[in-house]
Amino acid sequence: MAKANDPMGGEAGLVLAQTLRYRTGRRDDTLAAYVEALYYNRDNPDTWRELIEYASSAPHIPVLVDLFAISPLAVRPTLLAVLVSIADGRDRMRNLEPAKGPLLRATLLDLAENQADRVSIAYLAADAGHRAERPAT
């Protein structure tokens, strides 16, 4: 596909990653397929979202934040929804330790501020506001 410069390469890479994702022993192939999909279409929010979700199976805050840092601004609102859900323990995997949720949100906010990403700053500020309004449990 690379030689043919096929614009559907991104979709093909995403479908391949989705196919491999749950197969035992295929982690490296799955990650390679996500990277290949992003190579062809860097602005595909579905590919970024699935890559973040895949990374959340063994969540490491620096990895999650680094993926967010290199993502295009246009897909960041989609990614923030996933990352905030991971920070809150509401994602499918629920593997992030609850005590690390605030650190993930704070690190994302620091990154957004350093990159002058106003949309992400607003998203995270709104999330913090909603969080502050919730009754204590």
Secondary structure, DSSP 8 states (H G I E B T S, - for coil): -TTTT-TTHHHHHHHHHHHHTTSTT-HHHHHHHHHHHHHH-TT-HHHHHHHHHHHTTS--HHHHHHHHHHS-GGGHHHHHHHHHHHHHT-SSS--S-GGGHHHHHHHHHHHHHHTT-HHHHHHHHHHHHHHHHS---
